[in-house]
Amino acid sequence: FFTDTATTEIYTRGIVGSVRCVQETAYRLKFTEVQKEMEELRVKLTEEKLKLQRDQMIVVLEKERDWYREELDKSEARRKKIEAAHKKMQVEYEEAKEDRDLSLIHISEPTRPLYISYAVFCLKKKK
C-alpha cells in the first residue's frame, strides 16, 4: 500500500493506536456495565436478606403470640376454677351463717344407757 517503510509504520501505528483506543473504550463501557450489574445484584441481595430476616422475625413473633394465647387460655381456665370455688364457698358461708341463726331449745335424754345411744336436739330459728 505505502511504498516506504517509515510511512507504513507511522500509518500502522496510527491505526493500531486508534484500534487500541476503541478497544479500551469498549472495555471501559463493558466494565461500567458489569459494575452497574454487580451493584444491582448487591442491592437485590440486600433486599432478599432483609426479606428473609423479616420472614424469620415473623415466624418468631407468631410462635410467641401462640405461646401467649396458650398461657391466656390456661389463665382463663384457672380463673374459672377459682370463680367456681369462690361461689361454692359463698354458698357454704351463707349456709353456715343460717346455722348460726339457730338456737337450741331442747335436748332429749339418751335412749339407752349403752355404749351407743341416741338423743334428739331441737333447734329453733332465731328471729
Residue pairs with C-beta under 8 A, 6 or more apart in sequence:
1 8
2 8
2 11
101 125
101 126
102 123
102 124
102 125
102 126
103 123
103 124
103 125
103 126
104 121
104 122
104 123
105 122
105 123
105 124
106 120
106 121
106 122
107 119
107 120
107 121
107 122
108 119
108 120
108 121
109 119
110 117
110 118
110 119
111 117
111 118
111 119
